Amino acid sequence: MPRLVAPTFYRHSLPCKLPRYYSKSSTVLLPASSPALSPLKNMPSAFPVHNLRPQPAFPPPISMSGSSHIRSMSAATQINNSPPRPASERVAALVVGAGPSGIAVVGNLLELLPPDKVVLWVDPRFQGGRINAHYREVPSNTKVKLFLDYAQAVEPFREIVESTPKPNAITALQDLNPSDTCPLGKAGDMLLTLTSGLSANSRVKISHATVGDAQWVSANSSWNMRIDDENLNTSTSVEAPIVVYCTGSSPTVLPLPVSILRQPNILDLDIALKPSLLKEHIPRDRELCVGVIGASHSAILVLMNLVKLHTDSHPLLKVRWFTRTKNLKYAEDMGDWILYDNTGLKGLAADFAQKHLDGESFSRSHVSGFITRVDCSGGTNQELQAYIQEMPSCDYLVQAVGYTRHPLPRLHQNLRYNHETGGFLEQSTDSPVPGLFGTGIAFPERVVDPHGNVEYSVGFIKFMRYLKKVMPKWVAGVNNS
């Protein structure tokens, strides 16, 4: 029986009970008509004790926080006999989102679809998703070689790389050591180059917009999609037999126990991961304390940024690190595969953790002079007591506890995402929903390593490899029509 490992990107670190919107299997349950929620404003004020650590399910309950390329809709994925809206045009596929997975989907579609088929690509910005918006200063946990493999993975990408004047974002990566990691800004520049090249392709129609209502039209074997352009204040309807959601995720924010008398200010994880913003958000002229919850990649990067801040410009800064373990988990090269490839520390985060944070290294490091490690092990009650005792001394709190899928449309059906095929199933019948797919950090592949650990595969090249496996079946119907 495979052993389930809670994925780094979606691991909760607060002992709160949340709605069960998801399945324990390799598929995820999407709720019927989920209300739009803000994790802080709409969660109950009570903080029921519930240990989430043994929960193997992926991902956490669907959060309706943050921005999304999918707008709330009243009849999403509804298969019915009501008259469809007149469609202004028909395309072979519609791709929602222009981050790493959306770019990969468009490239694969161009490679797999017949040369006369057109792809509609919808995104409000077309700027490489959250990688460019928030994480350009973040050191990657991916080697340069794998970013270059992504850029060469499909023929449309290779044509863009070949035709782009040099030097460019790809040659900048080629100038680096392929075995090293790099700032995500380097990968973000590559995404912008690929986006520009795909947008210029005559088979790709881009729309700076969002997706509204969706209705399956059985007579046409297509989705009827409403495209909303807020800048022009217009809406159009498009038919497509294939719709792919690449809509991304944002940092999870969970409510704090109400029994904490002095509640710290929440410091957005996106800010804490960007040193140039972090130093502007934390005063340097007085003593203050920043709490950090978590022990995965993002948490270690935040601690690394805070250590640099203390050393360079904020000598009065103190840190409280809330962690359930003294011994951290690292990705391990096993030859032809990597143990804890998606949940273990890598790159600069791993180097920093081994030197300053892990086990007894912490007490020997100079960082122990201003970082207090708060032991949250021993179960939910002990963790809650640690929060009650230590958190009131924190002026700010960073929750590095995972990522939550961006809002999805209101559903009139219960659907499950299948992490092996990339498609959706109707919960009541377990039958595939025609033409509806998802990928990326919101909808990653489920993988099992040789030791039986189950993880969810997140990363540029991992999205690409997943698509290479599943997309030929997605487009088979279009190619045969």
N, C-alpha and C positions, 0 to 999 in steps of 0.2 A: 504494500500500500504506500503510495507516495507520501512523503512527509511535507506538510505545508509550511512554507516560510512566509511570514508577513512581509509584503514588498516594501522596500525602503520608501518609495514615493507615496505610499498610502498607509503607513503605519501610524495609528493613533498613539499619543503619549499622555492622554488625560483620562482619568478613570470616570468617564461619563457614559450614560446609557443613551444611545441614539436610535432613531427609527430604523427598523430593519428593511431597507429598500433593496437589499441585495441578496444573492443566492450563495449558498456554501459550495456550490459546484463550480465548475470551470466557466460557468456563464453567470452573467449578472442580471438581476431582475430590475427592470425599469418600471416604476410605479405608474398606475393609471392616474392621470390628472394630478401630478405632484404640484403642490402650491409653491410659489416662489418664496424662498426663505433667505433670510440673512442670518448667518450662523450666530452672530452676537445679539441681534435685536429680537429674533423670533424663537430662539431656543428657550425652553422653560427656565424660570429663575431658579428652580430647585436643581440640585446637583446629585441625582441618584447614583449611588455607588454601584459600579458594574465593571468587572474586570474585562477589558477588551483584548488583552494580550493573547489569550488562546484562540481568538477568533481568526480562522484562516481565510475568511471570505474576502473577496476583492470586488470592487473597490469599496471605500466607505460609502455611507448613504449619500445619494445624489444631492449635492448642495446646489442651491439656486443663488449662490453669491457670485459676485464678480461679473465681468463683461462676458459676452458670448456672441458668436456669429449666428446663433440660432435664437430667434425671438420667440417669446411665448405665443402659443397658438392654441386654438380651441378644438381643432379637429386633426391634430397631428397624427400621422401614420394611420389614419382612419380608412379602412377599406369598406366602402359602402356603395350604395347605388344612387346617391344624390348626384345631380348633374354637375359635372366639373366646370370650373371656370374656363372661359375661352383662353387658350394658350397663344401667346404672341409668337412663339417659335418652339421648335423641337430640337433637342441636342442629344448626343449619344450618352452623355454623362454629365452630372453636376457634382462638383467638388466644393465643399464648404470648409474654408480655412486655408491659410497660406503660411503655416509654420512648416517645420521639417517634414511632418507626415503629409501635409497637403501638397507640398512641392513634390514629394516622392510619388504620391498618387497620380498627379498630373503627368509626370514623366512616364510612369508605367502605362497609363492609359494611352498616351500617344504611341508608345511602342507596341501595344497589344491590339488596339482598335484598327479597323481598316482606314486607309489614308484619306477617305472622304468623310470621316466622322469628326464632329466638332465637340469639344469639351467646354462647358461653361464653368468658370472658376469664380467663386464668390468669396469676398473678404472685404472688410471695411478699409483696410490699409495696405495690404500687400507689402509688408515690411519685415517678413521673416518671423512673424509671431512673437511670442514672449521672449524668445532668445535675444532678439535685438532690442525689444522694448525694455527689458529688465535685467538681463543676465550677461551683458557684454563683458563686464569686469570679472565675472566668475571664472575661476580656473576649471577647465573641463576635467572629467574623469575618463575621457575617451582619448585614445592615442591619435596623433595627427594622421597616421596611415588610414585609420578607419573613416575619418572625414573625407580623405581623398578617395577612398573606395566608394563612398556614397556619391561623390561628384562624378564618378565614372560608371555608375551601376547600370544605367540605361542609355540607349543610343541618343535620345534627345538631349540628355545631359552632356554626353561626349561631344555632340555637335556644338553645344553652347560653349563648352570649355575650349574647343578648337578655334571657334570663330571670335571669341572675345579678345580684344587687343591686350597685349602683354606690356607691362606687368599687370596682373589682376589678382583677385582674391584667391584664385586657385594657385597661381604661381607663388603667392605669399605663403600658402600652406606648404607648397613643395620645397620652399627654401628652409623649412624647419626640419628638425630631426624627426623622422617618421615614428620613432618609438617614444617620443615625448608627448606630453599633453600640451595644451595651449589655452590662452584665454578664449572664452566662448565668442568673443567679438570676432575672432578670426573665422570661426565657423559661421557666425552671423553674416559676415561679408560674403562668404561663399553662397549662403542662402539668397542674398540680395542679387548676386550675379545670376544664379539659376532662375530666380523669379523674373528678372528682366528678360532673360533669354526666352523663357516659356511664354511670357506675356506677348512677345513679338512674334510668336509662332502663329501662322495663319489658321491653324486648327484649334487655337485656344482663344476663347472669348472671355475677357475678364470683366467683372462687375464689382465696383466699389460699393458694396451693399450688404444687406443681411438677408437671411432666409426666414420667411414667415410661414404661412399655412402650407401644409403638405397633404395631398390626397392621392391615394392610389386609384388609378382609373383602369379597371380591369379590361375594358373594351380596347384600350390602346396599349395595355401592358406597360404602363408608364406612371411615374409620379407627376402630378400636377403641383408645381411649386410656385409660391408667391415670393417674388424678389422685391425687397423694399429698399429704395434708395432714399435715405433720410436727407441727404444734401439737396436732392431735387424734389423731395417730397412726392415721389411717384412710386407706384407699385406695378409690376408686370407679372404675368404668369408664364411659366416655362414648363414644357414636358420633357422628362428624361427617364429612360428605363433604368438607369443606375444613378443612385444618390449616395455619396460617400461623405460622412461626417468626420472631419479632422479638426475638432473644435477645441481641443486642449483642456488644460486644468490650471488652477491657481492655488496658492498656498492655503492650506486648511487653517481655519481659526475656530477654536472651540471655546465655549463659555467656561469661565473659571468658577470654582466652588464659591457659593455665596457666603460660606463660613470664613472666607478670607476677609478680614475686616478692612484692610487697606488694599484696594485693588490697584495694581500697577497699570500704567498706560501701555496699550498694545503697540508694539513696534513692528510694523509690517516686515515679514520675512524678505520680501523683495528689496526693501530698503537696507536691511541688515546684510544682505548679500552683495550690496554695491558700496564699496568703501567710500567713493566720492560723495554719496548721499548720506551714508551713515554718520560721517564726521560732522555734517551740517545739522543733523537731527538731535545730536546729543550735546548738551552744554559742556563746555570745558572749564568753566570758571568756578565750579563747585563740585563737592563730592556727590556722587550718585552711583546707583547700582543698576545693572542690566541683568535680568534673569534670562536664561536660555533653557528651553525644554527640548530634549531630544538627544539622540546619540548617533544619528545617521549622517550621511554625507553633508546635507545642508546645515545641520547643527554644528558640525566640526568646522565648516567654512565660516559660519558666523563667529564661533569662538576664535578662529584664526584672525578674522577681521578685528575683533575687539581687542585682542592682544596687540596687534599692530597699532590700533588707535591709542591704547594705553601707553605704548612705547613712544609713539611719534608726537602726539599732541594732547592727550587726555590723561595726564598722570594721576588724576584724582578718581579715575574710573575704577569701580569694582564690578565683579561679575559673580553671579550665582548660577551654577550649572546643575540643572535638575536632570538626573540620569538614573536609569534603572540598572545600569551595569558599570562596573569598573573596567571590565575587559571588553574592548571594542571588537567588532567584526570586520575582517578585511577580505577583499577579493584575493583568491589564491590561484596562481597559474599552475594548472595540473598537466601541462603539456599541450594536449589538443583540445582542452576545454578549460573553463575558469570556474572554480568553486565560488559561490556567492557573487556571481558576475553582476547581478542586479541589486544586491542588498549589502555587499561589502564595500568598505572604504577603498578608494583608489587615488592615485596621483598625489597632488600636493596635500590633500586632506589626509590621506593615509600617512604620508611622511610626517606631517605636523602632529597627528594623533599619537603615532608611535613614539615620537620624541618628547612630547609634552603632556599628554593626557591619559594614555593607556596604562592601567594597572599602577604599579609602583613608580612608573616614569613621572607621574604627576607630582608626587611629593618631592622628587629630586629636581624638578624643573622650576625655573624662576617664576613661571606663570602661577604657581600655587601661592605666591605672595599676594595676588589680587583676585584670583579666581577661587571661589569656594565650591567644592564638589558636594552637592546635596544628594545623599543616598535615597533614591526612591524605590529601592528593591524591597522585596518581602511581601508584595501583595497590595491590593487596592487600598486597604485601610492605612497601611504604613505610608503609602504614597500620598494619600490625602493629608495625613498628619504632617508630612514633610512640607507640603504646599502651605498648609495653615501656619506652620511655624516659621518658615523661611521666606515665603513670598511677600509678606508685608514690608520687608526691608528693600524690595525691588522698586525702583522708580519706573522702569520700563520692563516689558516682557516680550521676548521673541519666541513664538511657537514654531519650532521646526519639527512638526509632527506629521508631515505628509502633504499631499496635494489632492484637491477635490475637483472632480470633473466640472467643467463649465455647465451652465444651465442647459437643460434639454427641453424640448417642447412639451407642452401638456399632452398627455397620452390618453386616448380613449380605449386603449388596449394595454394589457400587461405584456411587455416584451422582455426577452432575455438576450443579452449580447453573448455570442459564442466566441470565446477567446481562441478558438482553434481554426474557425473558418472566416472570421471577420464579419459575419452576418448577424442578423437578429432572428429570433424565434418567437412565435406567439406562445405565451405562457400556458394558455389553456389547452392548446393542441400540440405544442412542441413542433409545429410546422414552420418552415422557413418563411420569413416575410420577404416577398419578392423585391429585388432591386435595392434593398436598403443595407448599407454597410458602414463600418466605422473602423478607425485605426488611429495610431498616435498614442500619446500619453493618456488620453481619456479612454482609449479602447486598445490596449496592448495585447500582444500574444502571450499566452500561457505556455511556459516551458518547464520541463522537468529535467534536471541534470542527472548524470550517472549515479549520484548518491541518493537520488529520489527526492531532492529538494524541489519544491514547486515555487517558481518565481514568475513575475510578469515583466516582460522584456521591454525596456525603455531606453531609447537612444537612436541617433540618426540611422546608423547602419542596421540596427535591429528592426526599425520600422521598415527599412528597405527590404531586408531579408524576408520579413513576414509577408510583405506585399508580393514578393516574387513567388511565394508559395501559394497564396490564396487568390490573387487577382485573375489568373487565367480562367478560373471557374466563374468569377464575377462577370467577365465580359463575354463568356462563351455564347450566351443567348443573343447578345447584340451582334456578334460576328456572324451568327447563323441566321439572323433575321433579314 
